[in-house]
Amino acid sequence: MKTAQEYQKRLQRHLDELKWLYCELYPGREDMFTQLCEQMEAWYQERPESEKKLDREREQEPAWYSRQDMLGMMLYIDAFAGNLKGVKKKLPYLEACNVNYLHLMPFLDTPKGKSDGGYAVADYRKVQPALGTMEELASLCSACHEKKMSVCMDFVMNHTSEDHEWAKRALAGEKEYQDRYFFYDTPDIPQEFEKTVPQVFPTTAPGNFTWRDECKKYVMTSFYPYQWDLNYSNPVVFNEMVYNMLYLVNQGIDIVRIDAVPYIWKQLGTDCRNLPQVHTIVRMIRMITEIVCPGVVLLGEVVMEPVPYFGTLEKPECHMLYNVTTMASTWHTVATKEVALLKQQMDVVNSLPKEYVFLNYLRCHDDIGWGLDYDFLKPSGIQEIPHKKYLNEYFRGMAAGSDARGELYNDDPVLQDARLCGTTASLCGLETSLQAKDPARIERAIQKILMLNAYLFIQSGIPVIYSGDEIGQLNDYSYKDDPDADRAADSRYVHRGHFRWELEKKRAERGTVQNRIFEGMQKMEKARFACGPFSGKAAVWTYDTYNSHVLCICRQLKNEMVVGVFNFSDEPQTAWIDMGEMPFQDLLGKGECVLRNVILPGNGYGWYYKTWEE
């Protein structure tokens, strides 16, 4: 009885708005809304009691996911530990890394050779057999919860694999299933779409439609020909995808990463990006989770103009978003040594409501796209196309003074809009320096890696590490010889290599590269967790250093303050700041110092703390 009342209370809180939005999106389909409500209650009834208990706890602390001690790590199950059972055995290592937010990269069933790294889902209720079973996923989630770790997964909403049951039945000519996608008998409408819809992968997968000879029709395929876009103007699609999501969160998933969220609504005559209906769908999903599983958090994968996907404080959408813009601007700053763009980006983020939580990262499973604020850069003489070319040359070691090693992804000689791949360590020059056996260059690369992590950890939001970065893992070029042609042709696999457990053992050997990076990051993590100004409630601002190579970030909570300084130049620089006579404690070093005209070595950094009586 208590749980029934609990559910009804949550339902009544959102029912009117949910029904209004649903019926506005799908006029005349009250029958489908009734079905949705019935199924929501059924999924709630099936939710394990352990998950309901966690929901209740998190309802008492709604912003649990934004605590200052949150630290994420993203990893591929097979590359990290072989399978789900292997990840479970490696949880002590993740604990040693202070990780309490575990992002498992795509693990649902996908066809071999046409998986797009797991983003072409053939079955939303089946794990890839090589990785394990749904029972093993639930067991891993349970083990994580015992260790106070949350688990994140990718939920691919925009499209399915051509091997999905719906796609197979559509291909066989069943109209009910063709209506779940975008099928056209003639090229007329596809050609109209092509006039306004940009191509996602113009080199590797040009166009937005694919002809299927089996049924003599065109089908919309925005990403790859084997990934068919779902038609969310059909309420059956929305309902069924919600049911898939609820099935997965009932296995113990805490964070649902909505993949490619800006693309999920298509409308002729538009660019099919960020349309108003997308926000309606995300808002409805937010309310559905708050009714059925309020401990679950939505993470939006939004590359273009992410802030609107937070919704409003009164009608929120995603709980968290990736800080893609700052990430790209960070690597621009590494190459140019100029911090003006990064400072401006930080100022924008710091002006947003504290309720808006970003995931901050240096590298992830994907490429780096150079979607920078070129309007801001233009007065400095920077033009978009030449600058993108320079950045890609710099990070491939082709520019003067660069030790970086990366590879291009989706190089389009016409658009000249190639993206970049590589691990943090290789992009920072560690790979080249180790090959040259040059101690000075190795030292510079390690210093750069640690500086970037110190900068990452001082940002507002949740820091997320890409697995392997904590031990300075380098690019893995073995993908080029992979028998899977799709992998061999996809340069993103240069930074998706297997975790080097033989190198992980060296993290305890004092003075090794792995030890210096791991211990340096550990010191930062522990300081961040313990120090009040790292709270999400703190005031954050940038402070002018009067040096174009040095960034200064200040954080203050009541009578406590942390000041971070970061030198993006390879040469010694002075931060021309004056924080008064009161000494600060060096959080990452020893002793105290007065923050006035701080001299930093090449790629130097520091966190400084002070408190005073109120």
C-alpha positions, 0 to 999 in steps of 0.5 A: 500500500505504501509503495502504491501511494508513493507512486500515485503521489509522484504521478499526480505531481506531473500528470497534468503537464505530462498529458498536456505535452503528450497530447500536444505532440500526438493530438488525438492519441489519448489511447497511447497516453493511457497505454503509457501510463499503464506501462509506467506503473507496471515498470514501477511495480517491477522495479527491484526493492533495492532500487526503490530504496535508492530512489527514496534516498536520492529524493531526499538529496535531489542533487546527489549527482553533483556532490563535490566528491563525484568523480567519473570514469568512462571505459569500454567493457571489453578493452578494460576487463574483457566482459562484465564479470571482469569489470566487477572483479576490477572494482577495487581498482576503480575504488583506488582511482576514487571513481564513484561514477562509472560510465560503461560505453555501449554494451547492448547487442549490435551486429558485428561489422556494423556496430558503429562502436556499439551505437547501432543497437539491434536489441535494447534488452540484450547485452552483446554476448561477448560481454555478458548477460543482462543478469551479469549487468544487474549483478555489476550494478548491484556491486557498484551500488554496494561500493557507492558507485553509480552506473551510466550507460548509453541509450541510443534513441535516435536510431536502431540497427538495421538488424533490429526486429523493427527494421527487419519487419519494415524491410519485409514490407510490414507498413506498421514497422516502416512507419516507425522509421522514415520510408519513401517510395521515390527520391522526391522527399529525401531530396527535399530533406537533403536541401536543408539537412547537413551531413553528419559524416560527409566523408564516410557516410555521405547523404541522409538516406539509403536505398533498400532494394529489398523493399524498393524504398529509401530510408533515412539514415543520418549517421550510417546506412545501417543505422535507421532514424526512428520516427518520433512523430509516431507515438508507438516509437516514443512509448516503446523506447520509453519502455526500453529505457525503463527496462534498463534502469530496472537493471540498476542503471543510475545515469541514462546518457541520451545519445545524439539527443538534438537529432531525434525529431525530423521535420521537412524544411528544417535542419532536423537539429534542436527542434522544439519537439526534441525539448518536449520529448526530453521534458516528458522523459524527465517527468517519466523518470521522476515518476517511475525511478526518481533516483535516475539521472538524464545526461544529454549528449549535446554538441551544439548549443547545449545549455537549452537542454537543461530546460528551465529551473521550473521545467527541467530537462536533462540533469547533466550535459557534456561540456563539449565547448570547453573541452575543444577550447582547452585543446585549442589553448594547448596548441596556441598557448593563448588563454583568452578563449578559454577564459571567455568560455569559463566566464559563460559557464560560471554565469549559469545557474548552479543547478546546471551541472556539466560533465567536464573532461579532457578526452572521451571515446569520440573525436575532437571537433573544432567547433570553437567560437570563431566570432570571438577569435576573429579580432585576433586574426584567426580564421576558421578554416586555416585555424582548424588546419593548424590545430590538426597539424599541431596535434599530428606533430606537423607544427613547429614545437609540437610533440603531439601525436594524433590522427584525423577523423572524417577528413573532408578535403572539400569542407576542410572540417576534419576532427582529431583523435588521440589520447590525452598523453599522446596529444600532450607529447608523451608518446613522442618523448618516450620514443625519443628517450628524451628526459626533458621532453618527457618531463614537459609532457608529464607536466602538461598532463598534470596541468590539464588535469589540475585545470579539469578538476577545478572546473564547476561540475563533475570531472570525468576521466577517460580510462587509461588517462590516469596512467598516461596511456598512449595511442594504440595503432593496432586498430589498423590491423583489425580484421573488422574492416569497420574498426580498421577504417575508424581512426577513433579506435586509436584512443579506444585501445585495450587498458594496459594492465602491465603498465598499471602495475607501475603506478606504485613504482616511485618515479615511473611515468605511471606513478607520477601521473597517477599520484599527481591526480590522486593528490588533486582528487583528494584536495577537491573532495575535502576542500569547501570551495570545490562545492557546486554551491561556490562562487566561481570566476576568472581573475585577470593575470595580465599574461595571455598564457596564464589562466586564473580561476577563483572559487569561494564558499563563505569564508574559504577560497581557492585560487588556481593558476595554469600556465599553458605555455612551455616557457616560464610565465608570471601570473601578475595577480595580487591577492593581498598579504594573507598567505595561502596554503599550497594544496598541491605542494607544501607550505604557504605563500603570498599570491603576488606575481606568481612565477610558474614554470612551463606548463606549471600550475597551482591550487592555493587555499585560504580561510578567514574569520567571518 
